[in-house]
Amino acid sequence: MNKNRESISQGRSYQEIGDYWDKHDLAEVWDQTEPVEVEVAIRTEKRYYPVEKSLSEKLNAMAEAQGVSPETLINLWVQEKTGSSHR
């Protein structure tokens, strides 16, 4: 953790900060906050692969039954097959 930042929770670890916010609401300490500017560089890449229509329909049904998107299900399967957990 960055030691130069103040924390409303006064937690010394991510676990302590998480424990604090599990029990408190931001509305309780809103007056202690201040606006900040944040830059986020999201670098995602999507690749598309053709799938036969019948397989796509089965995939959609399986994903829906599991409560995930078809993209998520495919990524999970590929991770399992490749032994990778990187997203």
N, C-alpha and C positions, 0 to 999 in steps of 0.2 A: 504494500500500500504506500501511496505517496504521503510522506510525513509532513509535507508543507500545506496540507489541506485541513481545514477544520470540518468536523463532522457534527451535525446536530445530535446524532446518537451517542457521540463520544466513544464509540466502539473502537477497539484497537485492532480488530481483524474483520474480515468480511463476514465471518460467522456472527460476531457480536453486533455488527451493523444490521445484518439480516434479522437477528433475534429482536433487535429494537423495533424495526419496522414491521415485524410480525405482530407486535403488540400496540403500535401507535399509528395514528393517522396523520397525514401531512397537514390536514386542517388545524391540528393542534399546535403546530409550529410554523405555520405559514408566514408569520411576521418575522421569522428568523431567516427566511430565504431571500435570495437576491437573484436577479436575472443573470444568465450567462450566455455566451455565444459558443456554440460547439460546431466544429466542422467534422463531418463524417465522410470518409471515402469508402464507399461500398464498391467492392470489385467482385461482382459475380459474373459468371459466364454460363450461359445456357447453350446446350447443344441439343439438336433435335434429331431423333432417329425414327425412321418409318416403322410402323407396327401394323400388322395385318388388322383389318377392321374387326374380325371376330375376336382376336386376342385383345384388342383395345376395349371391346365391350366387356370381356371377362375381367380385364384389369380394373375397369371402372366399377364393376359390381363388387369385386373383392376389396377395393379401396374403400368404397362406401360402407361395406359391411364392417370394416375395421375402423371407420371413422377418420380416415386420413385421405389426403389427395392422392390421385394416381401418381403424381410426380414423387411424392414422399415414399410411396410404396415401392416404386421402381428404384429410387435411391437406396432404400433399405436393402432390397434384394441384391443390388450391385455391390453394396458394401459387404454383405454377407459372402457373396461369391468371390470377391477380391481380397477378403480379409482386411478390409480397410474400414476405419471408423472416422476418417477425415471427411468433412463436408465442404 
